[in-house]
């Protein structure tokens, strides 16, 4: 592999994409491999407790709780 191909591969593998499925959030890398799992409420509490930049610096991806987990997370974070 040449340098550009290696760099492109490293960038692809470093990208994290979260997918909320009910009470869990599954985080995949750029190749689609599962790299992390989190409880939706725990990530939601963090979402309501810090800035978007701080959240990204902590977890390496952006996240906003969806559906009923929005209110549950907000309540758990003491923001309701």
C-alpha angles and dihedrals in degrees: 000000000000123000095263092052092049091048092048090050093050091049092048092050092048095056111101123201120188123208119191113216108178111293094356136068117208117201119204130188124231091276091056094252118144107246105163143012127201137177109254093226092053093050089043091054089052090047091056094041101054142031120272090251092051091048091051092047090051100043105020095234141064121252139177119183113241135214119347090352090072092068095036091052093045091051092047089052090053093245096123 
